[in-house]
Amino acid sequence: MQYWSLSDPGCIRTQNQDSYQIEQLDRNTLLCVVCDGMGGAKSGNVASSLAVEVFTQEVKRTWVSSLDRESTNQMLRGAVKLANFTVFDQSKQFEEFLGMGTTLVAVLLHGKEATIINVGDSRVYTIDRTGIQQVTKDHSLVQMMVERGELTPERARTYPGKNFITRAIGTEPVVESDLFHCKLSRGDCLLLCSDGLSNMMDDQEILFEVVHGVNKQMCCQRLLDIAKSRGAPDNVTSVLIQI
């Protein structure tokens, strides 16, 4: 497997409150996590970097290659629970961190089997030559409105309340995470990204750049360049993995 990554403040913000980490757990296992912080100018950055660090270290501590699917699920949920507790605890201890939180999306790729966990609206896509599929489901106001039939997916892209998320790491004592499983084939790709990218590009545009771009090594840069050409009001982070 190969992987590439890039994170940028975007065109408007001076600070990058996105955080990410990639860890090779063993020869056949890769862990990737992306967090998009929220709060104040300082606290959003603290929330995302703290969640990435705690989540990653807990997975590294508990991972063994012999884990079955259920045990892997429990391990990832436990890591999310610990990250949530840590961010929430910090927010209560320091006034400047009050109300901080972060999204979290992570992929544990073991061979050709991917286990994906998410809280918030950072995303994972699977991409191959036949198409692109959003694996995760946004925990957001507009997603709830789409599911209730109050908004079309097209209208949701520009709806004023698009950035309001309904779940986040660190804003409540307990948080619920969603889990997904994917079987992949040689040549397939996984893309993790913050909403700074997904808000600027639709799925078919992402598909074209990943599949038909000149080379995979420059794909994250091309995605960033497109987002910035459209104003990129938020931080932009992407992690691309090819099996």
Backbone torsions as a table, in degrees:
resi	resn	phi	psi	omega
1	MET	NA	151.0	176.7
2	GLN	-127.1	155.4	179.0
3	TYR	-150.0	152.8	-179.7
4	TRP	-142.1	155.3	-175.9
5	SER	-153.8	159.2	178.4
6	LEU	-162.8	140.8	176.0
7	SER	-139.5	139.8	-172.8
8	ASP	-147.8	145.3	179.0
9	PRO	-63.9	-20.5	-175.0
10	GLY	89.7	-166.1	-172.3
11	CYS	-91.1	-19.8	-172.0
12	ILE	-108.8	-45.5	-172.7
13	ARG	-82.9	143.6	179.7
14	THR	-87.9	-22.7	-178.1
15	GLN	-114.4	142.1	176.0
16	ASN	-94.9	111.7	179.5
17	GLN	-97.0	4.2	169.6
18	ASP	-80.6	147.7	172.7
19	SER	-137.9	149.9	176.4
20	TYR	-152.3	162.7	177.4
21	GLN	-152.4	146.5	177.5
22	ILE	-127.9	127.6	-179.0
23	GLU	-131.9	130.5	173.0
24	GLN	-88.9	107.4	-175.4
25	LEU	-78.4	-34.9	171.0
26	ASP	-159.3	-172.5	-174.3
27	ARG	-58.0	-31.8	-173.9
28	ASN	-111.8	9.0	-171.7
29	THR	-133.2	128.0	-179.9
30	LEU	-124.8	135.9	175.4
31	LEU	-116.2	127.4	176.5
32	CYS	-129.6	136.9	178.5
33	VAL	-139.3	138.9	176.9
34	VAL	-127.9	132.3	177.2
35	CYS	-128.8	141.3	179.9
36	ASP	-120.6	105.7	-172.5
37	GLY	-77.3	156.0	176.6
38	MET	-144.0	157.1	-177.7
39	GLY	140.2	-124.2	174.5
40	GLY	-102.5	-174.7	-179.4
41	ALA	-58.9	-32.9	-179.2
42	LYS	-95.0	-43.3	-169.8
43	SER	-71.7	-30.6	177.6
44	GLY	-62.0	-40.9	178.1
45	ASN	-65.7	-40.7	178.6
46	VAL	-63.5	-45.2	-178.1
47	ALA	-61.2	-47.5	-176.4
48	SER	-68.4	-44.2	-178.5
49	SER	-68.4	-36.6	178.4
50	LEU	-67.6	-42.9	179.6
51	ALA	-63.8	-43.4	177.5
52	VAL	-59.6	-47.3	-177.0
53	GLU	-63.4	-48.9	-176.5
54	VAL	-67.1	-45.2	179.6
55	PHE	-60.2	-48.6	-177.2
56	THR	-63.5	-45.5	-178.4
57	GLN	-64.9	-35.7	179.6
58	GLU	-69.4	-39.7	176.5
59	VAL	-65.2	-43.7	178.7
60	LYS	-60.7	-36.6	-178.5
61	ARG	-69.3	-35.6	-171.0
62	THR	-104.7	-9.8	-175.7
63	TRP	-73.9	131.8	165.6
64	VAL	-136.8	144.5	-172.5
65	SER	-66.4	-16.1	-178.3
66	SER	-85.5	0.4	-178.8
67	LEU	-62.5	135.4	173.9
68	ASP	-83.5	179.6	-174.4
69	ARG	-60.3	-46.2	-177.2
70	GLU	-64.5	-40.6	179.0
71	SER	-67.1	-37.0	176.4
72	THR	-63.8	-43.1	176.9
73	ASN	-57.8	-46.9	-178.8
74	GLN	-64.0	-38.6	178.9
75	MET	-62.2	-46.5	-178.9
76	LEU	-67.7	-41.7	177.5
77	ARG	-62.7	-38.1	177.8
78	GLY	-64.6	-38.5	178.7
79	ALA	-67.0	-39.2	175.5
80	VAL	-64.1	-43.1	179.7
81	LYS	-60.1	-42.5	-179.8
82	LEU	-68.3	-41.6	177.4
83	ALA	-61.9	-42.4	179.4
84	ASN	-63.0	-46.1	179.8
85	PHE	-60.6	-42.2	-176.7
86	THR	-65.9	-46.2	179.3
87	VAL	-65.5	-43.7	179.6
88	PHE	-61.3	-43.8	-180.0
89	ASP	-61.8	-42.9	178.5
90	GLN	-64.2	-37.0	-178.9
91	SER	-65.9	-27.0	-179.9
92	LYS	-85.9	-21.0	-176.1
93	GLN	-85.2	-26.7	-174.7
94	PHE	-128.1	126.2	-175.3
95	GLU	-58.5	-38.1	-177.5
96	GLU	-69.2	-14.1	179.3
97	PHE	-101.6	1.7	-176.1
98	LEU	-58.6	128.1	177.8
99	GLY	85.4	1.6	-178.5
100	MET	-71.8	156.6	178.2
101	GLY	-166.5	-179.2	-178.7
102	THR	-160.3	150.8	166.8
103	THR	-76.1	166.9	172.2
104	LEU	-151.5	129.4	170.7
105	VAL	-136.0	136.3	-176.3
106	ALA	-142.8	149.1	175.6
107	VAL	-123.5	128.1	167.9
108	LEU	-107.7	108.6	-176.7
109	LEU	-104.9	112.1	-179.0
110	HIS	-116.4	104.6	-172.9
111	GLY	66.3	-119.2	178.0
112	LYS	-110.6	17.1	178.7
113	GLU	-110.5	125.0	-179.9
114	ALA	-113.3	130.9	170.2
115	THR	-110.6	128.1	-172.1
116	ILE	-122.6	135.7	178.5
117	ILE	-131.8	141.3	179.9
118	ASN	-148.3	151.7	171.0
119	VAL	-138.4	122.6	179.8
120	GLY	100.9	-151.4	-172.9
121	ASP	-119.9	14.2	166.4
122	SER	-74.2	148.7	-164.9
123	ARG	-124.0	161.1	164.9
124	VAL	-125.4	132.6	173.0
125	TYR	-116.1	147.5	164.0
126	THR	-103.0	140.1	-174.4
127	ILE	-138.5	129.4	169.3
128	ASP	-143.8	-173.7	-174.7
129	ARG	-69.6	-12.7	178.9
130	THR	-91.9	-14.2	178.9
131	GLY	157.1	-173.1	-179.2
132	ILE	-126.9	142.3	178.4
133	GLN	-136.8	129.8	173.1
134	GLN	-79.0	116.8	-177.4
135	VAL	-80.1	-48.8	-177.7
136	THR	-78.8	158.7	174.9
137	LYS	-114.9	127.7	-178.7
138	ASP	-61.1	135.9	170.2
139	HIS	-94.8	81.7	-172.7
140	SER	-143.7	162.5	178.4
141	LEU	-62.3	-44.5	-176.5
142	VAL	-68.0	-33.5	177.0
143	GLN	-64.9	-39.5	176.3
144	MET	-62.5	-40.3	-179.5
145	MET	-69.2	-35.5	175.3
146	VAL	-64.2	-44.4	-178.7
147	GLU	-65.4	-29.8	178.4
148	ARG	-85.8	-2.6	-179.9
149	GLY	80.8	13.7	-178.7
150	GLU	-86.1	-18.9	178.1
151	LEU	-137.3	146.0	169.9
152	THR	-83.6	155.8	176.3
153	PRO	-56.2	-34.4	179.7
154	GLU	-67.2	-45.1	179.5
155	ARG	-66.7	-33.0	-178.3
156	ALA	-62.0	-28.8	-177.4
157	ARG	-62.9	-28.9	-176.7
158	THR	-118.5	9.8	-177.9
159	TYR	-65.5	138.2	-176.0
160	PRO	-57.2	-30.8	-178.9
161	GLY	-93.1	20.9	-173.9
162	LYS	-59.1	-33.8	-173.9
163	ASN	-84.0	0.1	-179.8
164	PHE	-82.3	114.7	-180.0
165	ILE	-101.8	149.7	-174.3
166	THR	-99.5	-9.8	174.4
167	ARG	-140.4	142.9	176.9
168	ALA	-154.5	154.7	173.4
169	ILE	-74.5	125.5	169.7
170	GLY	96.5	-6.4	-177.6
171	THR	-91.2	-18.0	177.7
172	GLU	-134.6	159.9	-179.2
173	PRO	-61.6	-30.5	-179.0
174	VAL	-132.8	142.1	177.9
175	VAL	-134.3	146.2	177.3
176	GLU	-98.2	135.1	178.3
177	SER	-113.7	156.7	176.4
178	ASP	-107.2	143.8	179.7
179	LEU	-120.7	143.9	178.6
180	PHE	-139.2	153.7	177.8
181	HIS	-129.3	138.2	179.6
182	CYS	-133.7	138.2	168.6
183	LYS	-102.5	129.2	-174.3
184	LEU	-116.3	164.2	177.6
185	SER	-119.7	163.5	179.4
186	ARG	-56.8	131.2	-179.3
187	GLY	95.5	-16.9	178.1
188	ASP	-68.6	156.9	-179.8
189	CYS	-124.7	151.6	168.7
190	LEU	-118.8	135.7	176.6
191	LEU	-122.6	120.2	170.6
192	LEU	-100.5	138.7	179.1
193	CYS	-155.7	154.4	171.0
194	SER	-83.6	168.2	-176.8
195	ASP	-71.7	-10.2	173.2
196	GLY	-62.3	-25.3	173.7
197	LEU	-91.4	-51.3	-173.7
198	SER	-65.0	-23.7	176.2
199	ASN	-75.8	-19.7	-176.0
200	MET	-98.7	-17.9	-176.7
201	MET	-134.9	141.3	174.2
202	ASP	-86.5	170.5	-172.2
203	ASP	-59.8	-40.7	-176.6
204	GLN	-68.2	-32.9	175.9
205	GLU	-67.0	-41.9	176.7
206	ILE	-62.5	-45.6	178.5
207	LEU	-55.1	-47.2	-177.5
208	PHE	-60.6	-45.5	-177.2
209	GLU	-66.4	-38.3	-178.5
210	VAL	-72.5	-44.0	-173.4
211	VAL	-83.8	-41.3	-171.1
212	HIS	-107.4	1.4	177.8
213	GLY	-63.8	160.7	-175.5
214	VAL	-59.1	-44.8	176.0
215	ASN	-153.8	153.5	-177.5
216	LYS	-67.4	-31.7	-177.0
217	GLN	-58.2	-30.8	-177.4
218	MET	-101.8	7.1	-173.7
219	CYS	-65.3	-45.0	-179.6
220	CYS	-61.9	-36.0	177.3
221	GLN	-67.2	-41.3	178.4
222	ARG	-63.2	-41.8	178.1
223	LEU	-61.8	-43.4	178.4
224	LEU	-63.2	-44.0	-179.2
225	ASP	-59.6	-40.4	178.8
226	ILE	-66.2	-45.5	179.2
227	ALA	-59.3	-42.8	-178.6
228	LYS	-71.6	-30.5	176.9
229	SER	-66.3	-18.5	179.8
230	ARG	-103.6	10.9	174.2
231	GLY	107.5	-26.6	177.1
232	ALA	30.8	70.9	-178.0
233	PRO	-71.7	-12.7	-177.6
234	ASP	-120.7	168.8	174.0
235	ASN	-64.6	148.6	-175.5
236	VAL	-125.5	120.8	178.3
237	THR	-133.1	136.4	175.9
238	SER	-142.4	143.7	173.0
239	VAL	-130.4	121.3	-177.9
240	LEU	-113.1	128.9	178.9
241	ILE	-120.8	133.6	173.9
242	GLN	-118.8	129.9	-179.5
243	ILE	-72.6	NA	NA
